[in-house]
Amino acid sequence: MISVVIPLYNKAHQIANTLYSVLKQTFRNFEIVVVDDGSTDNSVQEVEKVNDIRIRIIHQKNAGVSAARNKGIEEARYNLIAFLDADDEWKPEYLETQYNLFLKYPQCNVYACGYEFCNSNGTVSNTIIRKLPFQEEDGVLTNYFEVASCSHPPICSISIMVKKEAIQAIGGFPVGIKSGEDLLTWARLAVHNEIAYSRKIMAIFHVEGYNVSEKPKRIPAEQDLVGNELSALWYLYHPSYMKQYISHWHKMRSSIYMRLNMRRKSMNEALKGLKYSPLNYKLYLYIFLDLLPTKIRPF
């Protein structure tokens, strides 16, 4: 059996589609734990309209997505936990793909598969995943940080299944972080666990503010708790390619600041990234763009 954990906050227009994507799974042995994080719209009523005895609704005061996921982990009845966000969806063979990884790679505690992006216009684009350590359709992701430092995130919040004891052993999702809490969680899991990975694209990530032409929806946190925690992981465990991954994290922050025309902060993030990986050439490009006069900048 698999417990599907869905944190829910004000997604009344999307949650039904998300739930039906779970109910259409070819793998049928699951429960759905919807954690209502203090929604103020009709989200809960939309869940209640979906008539299936496998759906449970857990209520809590608004505490953020990490706290909601942690509550779902606590309430999950089964050892295998798959996460899905309330505005995203799975293809019908998603759970079957993840369960087959569980059977095929018993040494692993974490299981992930491919996903694709769908923007607000309905346009679908593939993720770019480089340097996988195997040629077959699936295998063990022995170089998570190398892949993550040169690709789209190989794991996202809708493409992962994990053993309950493994996610609890790292303390669950970090509370109090509004952006990047999932990336920090995957990094902690990767340090302590083996990851089975399938190239199959089985999850659909509905995203806005991702393309460089779109203005980001959120300013990076002033206090970079994720960067600090990633650095702490590096000093404690020295996993391969971790420094490149930390540089990649600062590159992402620099890019957001640059697109928001916050030049000084963008340059500061780029310089932090170069301390970890002086060969991260894109950071030099970001600094160059930050120094250009506004009238000749490309965006």
C-alpha positions as CSV (number, residue, x, y, z in Angstrom):
1,M,0.0,0.0,0.0
2,I,1.0,3.6,-0.7
3,S,0.0,6.7,1.1
4,V,-0.5,9.7,-1.2
5,V,0.1,13.0,0.7
6,I,-1.4,16.1,-0.8
7,P,-1.0,19.5,1.1
8,L,-3.9,21.8,0.3
9,Y,-4.2,25.5,0.6
10,N,-6.7,27.5,-1.5
11,K,-6.6,25.4,-4.7
12,A,-10.4,25.1,-5.1
13,H,-10.1,25.2,-8.9
14,Q,-7.4,22.6,-9.2
15,I,-7.8,20.0,-6.5
16,A,-10.5,18.0,-8.2
17,N,-8.3,17.4,-11.2
18,T,-5.4,16.5,-9.0
19,L,-7.5,13.9,-7.1
20,Y,-8.9,12.4,-10.2
21,S,-5.4,11.9,-11.6
22,V,-4.7,9.8,-8.5
23,L,-7.9,7.9,-8.7
24,K,-7.2,6.9,-12.3
25,Q,-3.9,5.2,-11.4
26,T,-3.3,1.7,-12.7
27,F,-1.8,0.8,-9.3
28,R,-4.9,0.7,-7.1
29,N,-3.6,0.0,-3.5
30,F,-3.4,3.5,-2.0
31,E,-4.9,5.9,0.4
32,I,-5.0,9.7,-0.2
33,V,-4.2,12.0,2.8
34,V,-5.3,15.5,2.0
35,V,-3.9,18.0,4.6
36,D,-6.0,21.1,4.5
37,D,-3.6,23.9,5.6
38,G,-6.3,26.3,6.8
39,S,-7.8,27.0,3.3
40,T,-10.1,30.0,3.2
41,D,-11.7,29.2,-0.2
42,N,-13.9,26.2,-1.2
43,S,-11.0,23.8,-1.4
44,V,-12.2,21.4,1.3
45,Q,-15.7,21.3,-0.2
46,E,-14.3,20.4,-3.6
47,V,-12.4,17.5,-2.0
48,E,-15.6,16.4,-0.3
49,K,-17.4,16.2,-3.6
50,V,-15.0,13.5,-4.8
51,N,-16.6,10.3,-3.5
52,D,-14.0,7.7,-2.7
53,I,-13.4,6.0,0.7
54,R,-9.7,6.1,0.2
55,I,-9.6,9.9,0.7
56,R,-9.1,11.3,4.2
57,I,-9.0,15.0,5.0
58,I,-6.8,16.2,7.8
59,H,-7.3,19.8,9.0
60,Q,-4.8,22.1,10.6
61,K,-4.3,25.9,11.1
62,N,-2.3,27.5,8.3
63,A,1.3,26.6,8.9
64,G,2.8,26.3,5.4
65,V,3.4,23.6,2.9
66,S,6.3,21.9,4.9
67,A,4.1,21.6,8.0
68,A,1.3,20.2,5.9
69,R,3.5,17.6,4.3
70,N,4.9,16.7,7.8
71,K,1.3,16.3,9.1
72,G,0.6,14.0,6.1
73,I,3.7,11.9,6.9
74,E,2.6,11.6,10.5
75,E,-1.0,10.6,9.5
76,A,0.1,8.2,6.7
77,R,-0.9,4.6,7.4
78,Y,1.6,3.0,5.1
79,N,5.4,2.8,4.8
80,L,5.6,4.1,1.2
81,I,4.7,7.8,0.9
82,A,4.2,9.6,-2.5
83,F,3.8,13.4,-2.5
84,L,1.6,15.4,-4.9
85,D,0.8,19.1,-4.8
86,A,-2.8,20.2,-5.0
87,D,-2.4,21.9,-8.4
88,D,-0.4,19.2,-10.2
89,E,-1.2,15.8,-11.6
90,W,0.1,12.3,-12.3
91,K,-0.2,10.2,-15.5
92,P,-2.1,6.9,-14.9
93,E,1.0,4.8,-14.6
94,Y,2.8,7.0,-12.1
95,L,2.3,4.9,-8.9
96,E,2.9,1.7,-10.8
97,T,6.3,3.1,-12.1
98,Q,7.3,4.0,-8.5
99,Y,6.2,0.7,-7.0
100,N,8.2,-1.2,-9.7
101,L,11.3,0.8,-8.6
102,F,10.6,-0.2,-5.0
103,L,10.4,-3.9,-6.0
104,K,13.5,-3.7,-8.4
105,Y,15.8,-1.8,-6.1
106,P,15.3,-3.0,-2.5
107,Q,18.4,-1.3,-1.3
108,C,16.9,2.1,-2.0
109,N,14.7,4.2,0.3
110,V,13.9,6.9,-2.3
111,Y,12.2,6.6,-5.7
112,A,11.8,9.2,-8.4
113,C,10.8,9.4,-12.0
114,G,10.7,12.0,-14.8
115,Y,8.3,14.9,-14.9
116,E,7.3,17.6,-17.4
117,F,6.3,21.3,-17.1
118,C,3.0,22.7,-18.2
119,N,2.6,26.5,-18.2
120,S,-0.5,28.6,-17.8
121,N,-1.2,28.4,-21.5
122,G,-1.2,24.6,-21.5
123,T,2.2,24.4,-23.3
124,V,4.2,21.3,-22.2
125,S,8.0,21.2,-22.1
126,N,10.3,18.5,-21.0
127,T,12.8,18.6,-18.2
128,I,16.5,18.4,-19.1
129,I,18.2,15.8,-17.0
130,R,22.0,15.3,-17.7
131,K,24.7,12.9,-16.6
132,L,22.5,10.1,-15.4
133,P,24.9,7.3,-14.3
134,F,23.0,4.6,-16.3
135,Q,21.9,4.0,-19.9
136,E,18.9,1.9,-19.1
137,E,15.3,3.1,-18.5
138,D,15.9,3.1,-14.8
139,G,18.7,2.6,-12.3
140,V,20.3,3.9,-9.1
141,L,21.0,7.7,-9.0
142,T,24.5,7.4,-7.5
143,N,25.5,11.0,-8.4
144,Y,22.5,13.0,-7.3
145,F,24.4,16.3,-6.8
146,E,26.2,16.1,-10.1
147,V,22.9,15.6,-11.9
148,A,21.2,18.3,-9.9
149,S,23.9,20.8,-10.5
150,C,23.7,20.7,-14.3
151,S,20.0,19.9,-14.9
152,H,16.5,20.7,-13.9
153,P,16.0,19.2,-10.4
154,P,16.0,15.4,-10.9
155,I,13.5,15.2,-8.0
156,C,10.5,17.4,-7.5
157,S,7.7,17.5,-5.0
158,I,5.4,15.5,-7.3
159,S,7.8,12.9,-8.7
160,I,9.1,11.3,-5.5
161,M,8.1,8.3,-3.3
162,V,10.0,7.7,-0.1
163,K,9.9,5.2,2.8
164,K,8.3,6.7,5.8
165,E,11.2,6.0,8.1
166,A,13.7,7.6,5.7
167,I,11.8,10.9,5.5
168,Q,11.3,10.9,9.3
169,A,15.0,10.2,9.9
170,I,15.9,13.6,8.4
171,G,13.2,15.4,10.3
172,G,10.7,15.7,7.5
173,F,10.4,18.9,5.5
174,P,12.0,22.0,7.1
175,V,9.4,24.4,8.6
176,G,9.8,28.1,8.2
177,I,11.4,28.1,4.7
178,K,9.1,29.4,2.0
179,S,11.2,28.6,-1.0
180,G,13.6,25.8,-1.6
181,E,12.4,23.7,1.3
182,D,11.9,20.8,-1.1
183,L,15.3,21.0,-2.6
184,L,16.9,21.0,0.8
185,T,14.8,17.9,1.7
186,W,15.9,16.0,-1.4
187,A,19.6,16.9,-0.6
188,R,19.2,15.6,2.9
189,L,17.7,12.4,1.6
190,A,20.4,12.0,-1.0
191,V,23.1,12.3,1.6
192,H,21.7,9.5,3.7
193,N,19.9,7.2,1.2
194,E,20.2,5.5,-2.2
195,I,17.8,6.8,-4.9
196,A,16.2,4.6,-7.6
197,Y,15.3,6.7,-10.7
198,S,13.1,6.0,-13.8
199,R,13.5,8.1,-16.9
200,K,9.7,7.6,-17.6
201,I,7.9,11.0,-17.5
202,M,4.9,10.3,-15.2
203,A,4.2,13.6,-13.5
204,I,2.9,16.9,-14.8
205,F,4.2,20.1,-13.0
206,H,1.9,23.1,-13.5
207,V,4.2,26.0,-13.1
208,E,4.1,29.8,-13.5
209,G,7.0,32.3,-13.3
210,Y,9.5,29.6,-14.5
211,N,10.5,30.9,-18.0
212,V,13.1,33.6,-18.2
213,S,10.6,35.8,-20.1
214,E,8.2,35.7,-17.1
215,K,8.7,37.8,-14.0
216,P,9.3,35.6,-10.9
217,K,6.3,35.5,-8.5
218,R,8.4,35.5,-5.4
219,I,11.5,37.3,-4.1
220,P,14.2,35.0,-2.6
221,A,14.3,34.9,1.2
222,E,16.5,37.6,2.6
223,Q,18.0,35.1,5.0
224,D,19.3,32.2,2.8
225,L,18.4,29.3,5.2
226,V,18.6,26.8,2.4
227,G,22.0,27.9,1.3
228,N,23.3,27.8,4.9
229,E,21.9,24.3,5.4
230,L,23.4,23.0,2.1
231,S,26.7,24.4,3.2
232,A,26.4,22.6,6.5
233,L,25.7,19.3,4.7
234,W,28.9,19.8,2.7
235,Y,31.0,20.4,5.8
236,L,29.6,17.4,7.6
237,Y,29.5,14.8,4.8
238,H,31.5,16.1,1.7
239,P,29.3,14.4,-0.9
240,S,30.6,14.4,-4.4
241,Y,29.6,17.5,-6.5
242,M,28.0,19.1,-3.5
243,K,30.0,22.3,-3.9
244,Q,28.9,22.5,-7.5
245,Y,25.3,22.1,-6.3
246,I,25.6,24.9,-3.8
247,S,27.0,27.1,-6.6
248,H,24.0,26.1,-8.7
249,W,21.6,27.1,-5.8
250,H,23.2,30.6,-5.7
251,K,23.0,30.8,-9.5
252,M,19.2,30.2,-9.2
253,R,18.9,33.0,-6.6
254,S,21.1,35.3,-8.7
255,S,18.9,34.7,-11.8
256,I,15.7,35.6,-9.9
257,Y,17.2,38.8,-8.5
258,M,18.4,39.7,-12.0
259,R,15.0,39.2,-13.5
260,L,13.5,41.4,-10.8
261,N,16.1,44.1,-11.6
262,M,17.6,43.8,-8.1
263,R,21.2,44.0,-9.4
264,R,23.2,44.3,-6.3
265,K,21.6,41.2,-4.7
266,S,22.0,39.3,-8.0
267,M,25.7,40.1,-8.1
268,N,26.2,39.1,-4.4
269,E,24.6,35.7,-5.1
270,A,26.7,35.2,-8.2
271,L,29.9,36.0,-6.2
272,K,28.8,33.5,-3.5
273,G,28.3,30.9,-6.1
274,L,31.7,31.5,-7.6
275,K,33.3,30.8,-4.2
276,Y,32.0,27.2,-4.4
277,S,32.6,26.7,-8.1
278,P,34.8,29.2,-9.9
279,L,34.1,27.4,-13.2
280,N,30.4,28.1,-13.1
281,Y,30.6,30.3,-16.2
282,K,26.9,31.4,-16.1
283,L,27.6,33.3,-12.9
284,Y,30.2,35.5,-14.8
285,L,27.4,36.1,-17.4
286,Y,25.0,37.2,-14.8
287,I,27.5,39.6,-13.3
288,F,28.1,41.0,-16.8
289,L,24.4,41.5,-17.4
290,D,23.9,43.1,-14.0
291,L,26.6,45.7,-15.0
292,L,24.9,46.6,-18.2
293,P,22.9,49.8,-18.5
294,T,19.2,49.3,-18.2
295,K,18.4,50.4,-21.7
296,I,20.6,47.7,-23.4
297,R,19.8,44.8,-21.1
298,P,18.0,41.9,-22.9
299,F,15.1,41.9,-20.3
